[in-house]
Amino acid sequence: MSEKFVVRGSGPISGSVYVPGAKNSVLKLMAATLLTDGTFELTNVPDIVDVTIMGELLAELGVEMLRPAPGQLLLTDTGDINPVAPYELVEKIRASINVLGPLLTRCGEVRLSMPGGDDFGARPIDMHVSGLEAMGAEFKFSHGYLEARCERLHGADITFDFPSVGATENLMTAAVFATGRTTIDNCAREPEITDLCNFLVAMGANISGIGTSTLVIEGVERDELHPISHHTVPDRIQAATYLAAAAVSNGELDVLGIRPDDMTMLLDRFADMGLQMSPVEMAGHTGLHVAAPDRLRSIDVATLPYPGIATDYKPLIITMLSVADGVGIVTENLYPGRFRYVEELQRLGADVSTTGHHAVIRGVPRLSGAEVKAHDIRAGAAMVVAGLAAEGETIISGVHHIDRGYDDLVGRLSAVGASIERIPG
């Protein structure tokens, strides 16, 4: 049954909110369990729909998933791996592409339906394919499926034209069992990449250059990997959402469980907008205390690969700018089609115009509630934040997108004083 969120602008939020593990990490960690037999434990796992979908996909491939406690996953690789990823599961989630590298390097073959996920522009997998071809894989595409085969992958020197997160993850996991040395230059450096690297190293992989733009992977034998227990890194996009919620509501929050060092450039820009932030420790968790000014200041922002401003932050930033003092310009350098949510903000009274890669936002004192739609995960969260900055009632449909990436957004915001509820569609 379709559901909706109802958000009412109810003044400043205050209190503390805990940020769980990162969607963009845990799904990749789950895929990496395909590399070796045994039972893995993942902790700090967000309770989101995408984890369920990835679990269903892994079950089809031969990995059993249990949730013995909140935030905990047990994933048992039975050793009976079926390297065929069916369309009905793959089309639901973009992260399904991450099974390509582990299946190919372990099984020597894979048949994978082309992945789905959010609808905000083409995200081709040509860099995944060309990198694996350089390592000895042969590919064929037919009837909507990508088929790959290899005797055993071998090391290669690979340089990316662009620091693709997905390609970095797939080539890195594939290289774990490749003969010889694989070097990946101009690779992605996101904290979630580092988390996956640390996960693989703890399993027994040989990876150096972690956290830099050059990864070097020395292949190991298949019996050298073993299952482990791993604590997932916090979700910096969820963290930014709560910071934005405090900002537009003139609130004050302790955002716990986050790692500010993973968000340095974003936090610098939030400070430029007038947010006051300081370290905080509470109930054994570290985080940030954030206090909003009477009104935010407008700034100019451009999205860039990490450590730059992530494209996932952009809907939140535009929402903040929509009620800031002045005019701000946001430039999208990664996914030019990702401005669909602007029309929804305009329905709420935001003064935003887009041309090509650019959005010009003229701040207004307050938005006004209306019915809007969530087009993807982050745009949906931005609609929730916008509702906190609006007079009256904002009704958001398409909230199944939000559920894919946010762990109890309604409950966490309600706990700090936001007027938000989930209702039947």
N, C-alpha and C positions, 0 to 999 in steps of 0.2 A: 504494500500500500504506500502510495506517495505521501510524504509528509511535508510540513512547512515549519519554518521558524517565525515566530512573532517577536520583534524587538521593539521596545519602547524607550525613547530617550528619557532617561530617568535621573540624570545628573551624574556626579562623579562616582566612579567605582573605587573601592579601596579594600585592602586586605592582602592576602597572599594566595598565589596560585603556583602549583607545581607543573613543570613542563616534562612530559615523558620522553621516551626515546624517539629517535628520528625515523619517520617513515622512509626517507630516502637512504637510510642505512640498513634498517632491519630487513627490508625486502631483499637486499643484495646479500646480506649475511645468510638469510634463509636459502637463497639459491646456491650459495657456496657449500652448503652441506651436501650437495650432490657429489662432491669430490671424493668422499671417503666414507666407509661403513662406520656405524656406531651411533651413539646417542649424543646429540649436542644440546646444551642448555643456553638459551638466550634470556637475559633479564633486562629490565627497563624497556619492555616491549609495549608499544602503544596499542590500546584496544581500538583498532580501526578496521574498516571493512577490507582494505587492501591486504592486510595480514591474513585475513580469512581466505581471500581469493588466492593469494600465493600459496597458502597451505593446501588448498584444494588442487592447485596445479602440481605441487610437489607430490601429493598423494598419488596422482595419476602417473608420475614419473618414478615413484618407488620410495618416497620419504614420508613417514608417518608423523603427524603433528598432534601433540597434546598440550593443553593449557591447564596445568595442575593448580596454578594460583594466578591472581592478577599480576600482570606484568611479566609473566614467565612463560616461556615456550620450551617444550622438549621436542626435538626433531630427531627421529631415528631413521638413518639411512640403512635400509634393509640389505643393501648390496644387490638386490634384484631390480636393476634400473632399466626402465623403458624409455629410450631417448626420443619419444614422440610427444610433442606438446600440442594438445588439441585446440582447435579454433575457439570452441565455446568458452574456454577459460582464458586463453591468451588474449582474446580480443577485449577482455574486461580491464586489462592492466598493462601499462607500458613496461613495468619492471620485469615482465615475463621474458623480455629479451635477454635478461641476465642469466638464464639457464643455458644459453648458447655456449658460452666458453667452458663452463664445467662439464656439460654433457659431451661436448666434442672432444675435449682432452682426456676424459675418462673412458668414454665408450668408443671413440673413433668415428662416431656418426651421430647425427641429430636431424630430426624433422620437426620444424618449428613453424607454426602459423605466424603470419606477420602480426606484431603486437598492436594493441589498441591503447586506451588511456585517455588523457585529456585531449580535447579538441582545440588546440591553439596553434595551428600551423604545422607544416611538414617537418618531421624529424627523421630524416633518412638514416639507414644503418650501413651506408656505404663504407664508412670508416671501420666499422666492425668487420665487414666482409673482407676489405682489402688488407687489413692487418692480419687476419687469420689466413688469408691466402698467402701472404708473405711467410707465414709459419708452416705452410705446406698443406693447407686445407683446400679442398675442391668444392665449389658451390654450384647448385642448380636451383632455379626458382621456377615453380610451375604450380598451377591450380591453387594459388594463394599460399603455398607453403615454400619455405626456404629449406633446402636439404644440403647438408654438409657432410663430407667424409674426409678421413685422413688415416694413414697407417699409424703414425705417431707424429705429433707436431714437433717442429724443431725451432730452435732459437732464431731470432731475426732482429735487425735494427729497424725500428719503426719510428717515423716522425709524423705527428699529426699536423694537419693544416690548422686545426682548431682544437682546443683542449676539451674534447668531448668526454663527459662523465661516463656515459654508458659504454663507449668504446674502450676507455681506460679500464673499466671494471671487467669487461669481457676478455680483453687481451691479457690482462693481468692474471685472471683465474685460469685462462687457457694455458698460459706460459708456465704455470706451476709444475706441470708434468712434462713440458716440452724438453727435448734433449738440448743441452747447451744453454747459452745465455740469450735472454731477450731484453732489449733495451727499448723503452718507450719514451721518446722525447716529446716535449710540449704536451705532456699529459695533464689531465685535470688534477687539481690539488685540494678539492673540497674536503672538509672534515670527515664527510662520509666515506670518501676514498681512503683517507688515513685509517678510519675505523675498520674498513674491509682489509686493508693491508695488515693491520695489527692482528686481526682475526686469523688471516692466513698464516702469518708468521708463528702465531701461537699454536697453530695446527701442525707446523713443521715445514712450512714453505720458506724459501730463501729469497727475501726481497730486501733491497737496499734503496736508498734515496727517498724513503717515505716522507711525504710532506713537501717534496720538491717537484719541479717540473720534469724530472727525469727519473723514471723507475727502472731498476735493473733486477731482473728475475732470473736466478739460476735454477734450472729445472731439477726436480728431485724425483725419486722413484715413487711409484704409487703406494708402496707399503710404508713410506716414511711419514705420511700424514695420519693424524689421529683426531678424534672428536674432542671438543673443549667446552668449557663454560665461558660465556662472554657477556659483558655489560654494555648495552647499546648506548652510543653517544646521544646526548639530548637533541631534541628537534629545534633547530635554530629558527625555522619558519614559524612553528607554533609559538616560540618565545617572542618573535617579532610581532605576532598577532596580539598578544597580551600587552606588549608595550604600546602598540598602536591604539588598543582599546582604552588604555589609561590616558593616552595623549589626547584623543578626541573628546573624551568625557571629562577632561580637566581633573582626572583622578590621580591616585597615588597607590602604587602596587609594589609588593615584594614578589618578583618573578624568580622562583626557585628551581634549582636543578639544571640551570643553563650554564654554558661556558662562554663568558663574554669574549674570550680570546678568539672564538670561532666567528665572531660577529663584529670585529673591530671597526671596519669601514662603515657598516650600517649604523653602529652606535655613535660614531663620530658625526654622521649626518643627522641623526636624531638629536644630538646635542646642539648642532647648528640650528635646528628647528625650535630649540628652547627647552627640551627635556633635560631635567636634572637627574643624573644617575650616579649611584655609588654602590660599592660592594656590600652585600648583606649575607649573614649566615643565620639560619633558623632551622631548628629541629633536625640538625645534622646535614642540612643541605645548604650549599652556597648558591648565590645568585646575584641579582641586581635589585636595588630599590630604585624606583622611578617615580618622579613627581612631575606632573604636567604644569606648564605655565597657564596664565589666564587665556592666552591664545597663541597658537603655534606661529612660527615665522616661515614664510615660503623660501624654498631653496630650489636649485637646479640639480638634477640627478641623472646619471647615465648607468644603465646596467652593463656589467662586464663579467667575464669569467672570474671565479674565485682567485684572489681575495677581494675582488670588486663586489659591487652590489648585485646580488643574485636577482634574476628575473622573477623568481617566486616572491620577492619582497615588493615588487613594483605595484601590484594592486593595492597593497596596504599603504604604500607611500603616496600614491595618487589620492587615496581616500583622505589621508591626513592633510595633504595639500589643499583638498577641496574646502576645508574649513580653516585654512591658515591665512594669515595676514599677508597679502601681496600676490604676486604672480610667480608661479614655478613652472619650469620646463623639465619634462621627463623624457629621456631618449632611450629607446629599446634597441639594443645592439645584438640581441640573441634570437628572439622569436618575434619578427615583425607583425605577425598576425594576432599578437596577444593584447589587443585593446578592446575586445568584444564587450567587456564589462563596463566600459565607459558609458555606453548607452543606458545601462542600469543606474549608474551614478547620476547621469543627467535626469533620470526620472525622479531622483531624490532632490533635485535642485542644484546639483553641482554644475559649475561653469567650466566645462572641459571641452577642448577641441583637439582633434588629432589630424595630423598630416604625415603620412608615411611612417617614419620611425619615431615621431615626436608627438607628445601630448603637452598642451599648454593649459595650465590649471590656474584660474583666477579664483582665489579663495572667497568664500561667502561666510557670513557669521555663523550660519546654522543651516543644516539641510532640513528637508521636510519629508515625513514618512510617506511611503507609497508601496505598491506591490512591485517586487523585482525578482529576478531569476539568477540563480547561481549557474554560471556556464562551465566552471571547472572548480577544482578544490580551492585554490588560493583566491580566485575571484569571489567565490562563495563566502569565504572568511571575510573578505573585504566588505561585502554587503552587510555582514553582521556588525563589523566595526562602524560602517556608515550609519547603520540603524541607531547606534549609541550616540551619534552626533546629530540625530534628526529629531525634530519636533514631531510628536504623534507616534503613529504605529507604522513600522516597516514589516511587511510580510514577504518572506523569502521562500520561493519554491526552488525545486532542484537540489534540495539539501542532501540528497544521496551523494552528491559530489563531495560535500563537506565531510560527510561521515567516512569517506575513503581516506582522509588524511588527518582528521582531528579527533582526538581522544576526549569525548564528552565535553565538547565546546560549550554546550548549553549549561551543563552542570557546573563547570569551572567558572564561567562568567556569572552565573546566578549566585555562586558562593561568595563573590566579591561585590555583590550589590547591583548587578545588571538586571534589568527587567527583560528577560528572554525566556521563551518557552517553545516547546515542540508541540505542534498540533497535527491532527490528521489532515491529509490533503483533501 
